Amino acid sequence: MMYQANVYDQRDELIRSHLDFVDFVVCRMRPQIPVFVSMDELRSAAMHGLMEAAARFDPCRGVMFKTYAETRIRGAIRDELRKMDWFSRSMREKHNRVLREIKQLEQDLGRTPTEEEIAGAMDMELGQYHKMLNEIGHLGIVSLHEVLDGDSGGDTFMDQLEDPRTRSPEDSLGKKELVGMLAGAIDSLTEKERLVVTLFYYEEFTQKEIAGILELSEGRISQLHSQALVKLKATLPQ
């Protein structure tokens, strides 16, 4: 009984000492989430992720709790968003239309298409296409966590964008082929798209911060982010 009490005490201490971290993660994710999702709903989901992390954390694996907890917190928020079905059917149809056009153009051209080529294939002015990218942009938070190989236990885009130093050598060896495919897909993006993906997912800058770095509007960063994710999804095998 004494051991079990100690385990509970350690779990509770992990939760108490990382309450501020929950708010930090929520604030980082907030710009990519529709405004109708309240902060209370986000914090509630995030707290569930923190409690799950504290209950499952194993220090013997050599991973810092904060690193482990962030993965769980972000996952809990994404799960809650999926339950809410916040990405409407019309938005999904627009997203899938862009995806289909990019796939077809890649087959026809033998390379990733430009924005102008995608807009032309969709019988749109470039400004109309940019507007659509802004509309579907909120899917980005889910897109990089979609499974790449169709297996519910498989890797996601985000798994392969994480710092490889956090992986064991055994894990890394088993993922070389998938990492190679993703690296090739990222290389096919335009320079600005690559920068947005790198700054957003590697460096964890917000879109506002990235806009300042690249001297572009937040709207343009959102467009580049959305288009990059659709291109990655179109390039990689489903």
C-alpha positions in Angstrom: 0.0 0.0 0.0 2.9 2.3 0.8 4.3 1.8 -2.7 0.9 2.6 -4.3 0.6 5.7 -2.2 4.0 6.9 -3.4 3.0 6.3 -7.0 -0.1 8.4 -6.6 1.9 11.1 -4.9 4.4 11.2 -7.7 1.6 11.4 -10.3 -0.2 14.2 -8.5 3.1 16.1 -8.2 3.7 15.8 -11.9 0.3 17.2 -12.6 0.6 20.1 -10.1 4.0 21.1 -11.4 3.0 21.1 -15.0 -0.3 23.1 -14.9 1.4 26.1 -16.4 2.7 23.9 -19.2 -0.9 23.0 -20.1 -1.7 26.7 -20.7 1.5 27.0 -22.7 0.6 24.2 -25.1 -3.0 25.4 -25.4 -1.8 28.9 -26.3 0.6 27.6 -28.9 -2.2 25.6 -30.5 -4.9 28.2 -30.2 -4.2 30.1 -33.5 -4.8 26.9 -35.5 -8.2 26.2 -33.9 -11.5 27.7 -34.9 -12.6 30.6 -32.7 -15.9 28.8 -31.8 -13.9 26.2 -29.8 -13.6 27.8 -26.3 -10.4 28.0 -24.3 -12.3 26.1 -21.5 -12.9 23.2 -23.9 -9.2 23.3 -25.0 -8.0 23.4 -21.4 -10.3 20.6 -20.4 -9.0 18.3 -23.1 -5.4 19.4 -22.4 -5.8 18.6 -18.7 -7.1 15.1 -19.6 -3.9 14.7 -21.7 -1.7 15.8 -18.8 -3.4 13.4 -16.3 -3.0 10.6 -18.8 0.6 11.4 -19.2 1.2 11.5 -15.5 -0.5 8.1 -15.1 1.5 6.4 -17.9 4.9 8.1 -17.6 7.8 5.7 -17.2 11.1 7.6 -16.3 13.1 4.4 -17.2 12.5 5.1 -20.9 14.9 8.1 -20.7 12.4 10.7 -22.0 11.7 13.9 -20.1 8.2 14.1 -18.7 7.6 17.5 -20.3 8.4 16.0 -23.8 6.1 13.0 -23.1 3.4 15.2 -21.6 3.3 17.6 -24.6 2.7 14.7 -27.0 -0.2 13.5 -24.8 -1.7 16.9 -24.3 -1.6 17.7 -28.1 -3.1 14.3 -28.8 -5.9 14.8 -26.3 -6.8 18.2 -27.9 -6.8 16.7 -31.4 -9.0 13.8 -30.2 -11.5 16.3 -28.7 -11.6 18.3 -32.0 -12.3 15.1 -34.0 -15.1 14.3 -31.6 -16.6 17.7 -32.2 -16.4 17.2 -36.0 -15.4 20.8 -36.2 -14.2 20.6 -39.8 -17.5 20.8 -41.7 -18.5 18.6 -44.6 -18.2 21.5 -47.1 -14.7 22.3 -45.9 -13.7 18.6 -46.2 -15.0 18.6 -49.7 -12.9 21.7 -50.6 -9.9 20.1 -49.0 -10.4 16.9 -50.9 -10.9 18.8 -54.2 -7.5 20.6 -53.8 -5.9 17.2 -52.9 -7.3 15.5 -56.0 -6.2 18.4 -58.3 -2.7 18.4 -56.9 -2.4 14.6 -57.3 -3.6 14.8 -60.9 -1.2 17.6 -61.7 1.7 15.8 -60.2 0.9 12.8 -62.4 0.6 15.0 -65.5 3.6 17.3 -64.8 5.9 14.8 -63.1 6.5 17.4 -60.3 4.7 19.4 -57.7 2.5 22.0 -59.3 2.7 25.8 -58.6 -0.2 27.7 -57.0 -1.0 29.2 -60.4 -1.3 25.8 -62.0 -3.5 24.4 -59.2 -5.8 27.5 -59.4 -6.0 27.1 -63.2 -6.9 23.4 -62.9 -9.7 24.4 -60.5 -10.9 27.1 -62.9 -10.2 29.7 -60.3 -8.5 33.0 -60.1 -5.4 32.9 -57.9 -7.1 35.1 -55.3 -10.1 32.7 -55.1 -7.7 29.8 -54.6 -5.9 31.6 -51.8 -9.3 32.3 -50.2 -10.1 28.5 -50.3 -6.7 27.8 -48.7 -7.6 30.1 -45.9 -10.9 28.4 -45.4 -9.4 24.9 -45.1 -6.4 26.0 -43.2 -7.7 24.9 -39.8 -7.5 21.3 -41.0 -3.7 21.6 -40.6 -3.7 20.8 -36.9 -5.2 17.4 -37.7 -3.5 16.8 -41.1 0.0 16.3 -39.8 -1.3 13.7 -37.3 -3.1 11.6 -39.8 -1.6 8.1 -40.2 0.6 7.7 -43.2 0.3 4.1 -44.0 -3.4 3.5 -43.3 -2.7 1.5 -40.2 -4.1 3.0 -37.0 -0.9 2.1 -35.3 1.3 3.5 -38.0 3.4 6.7 -38.2 2.1 10.1 -38.8 3.6 13.1 -40.6 4.3 14.6 -37.2 6.2 11.5 -36.0 8.6 12.0 -38.8 9.0 15.7 -38.2 10.0 15.3 -34.6 13.6 15.6 -33.5 15.3 12.3 -34.4 17.4 12.6 -31.3 14.4 11.6 -29.2 14.2 8.2 -30.9 16.1 5.1 -30.0 18.5 3.7 -32.6 16.3 0.7 -33.0 13.2 2.9 -33.8 15.2 5.0 -36.2 16.4 2.0 -38.2 12.9 0.7 -38.5 11.6 4.0 -39.9 14.3 4.9 -42.5 12.2 4.2 -45.5 9.3 6.3 -44.2 11.6 9.1 -43.2 13.1 9.0 -46.6 9.7 9.4 -48.3 8.8 12.3 -46.1 12.2 14.0 -46.7 11.6 13.7 -50.4 8.1 15.1 -50.1 9.3 18.1 -48.1 12.0 18.7 -50.6 9.4 19.0 -53.3 7.8 21.9 -51.5 8.6 25.5 -52.5 11.2 27.3 -50.4 8.6 29.3 -48.5 6.4 26.2 -47.9 9.4 24.4 -46.4 10.3 27.4 -44.2 6.7 27.5 -42.9 6.7 23.8 -42.1 10.1 23.9 -40.5 9.4 27.0 -38.4 5.9 25.8 -37.4 6.6 22.1 -36.6 10.3 22.0 -35.7 10.8 25.4 -34.0 7.1 25.7 -32.8 6.7 29.4 -33.8 3.2 30.7 -34.2 1.9 31.8 -37.5 2.1 35.4 -36.3 5.8 34.9 -35.4 6.5 33.2 -38.8 4.8 36.1 -40.6 7.2 38.5 -38.9 10.2 36.4 -39.7 9.3 35.9 -43.4 7.8 39.5 -43.7 4.5 38.2 -45.0 0.9 38.5 -43.7 -0.5 36.0 -41.3 -3.1 35.2 -44.0 -0.3 34.3 -46.5 1.4 32.1 -43.9 -1.9 30.3 -43.4 -2.2 29.8 -47.1 1.4 28.4 -47.4 0.9 26.2 -44.4 -2.4 24.7 -45.8 -1.0 24.2 -49.3 2.2 22.5 -47.9 0.1 20.0 -45.9 -2.1 19.2 -48.8 1.0 18.7 -51.1 2.6 16.4 -48.5 -0.6 14.3 -48.3 -0.8 14.1 -52.0 2.8 13.1 -52.4 3.0 10.3 -49.8 1.3 6.9 -50.3 -2.1 6.5 -48.5 
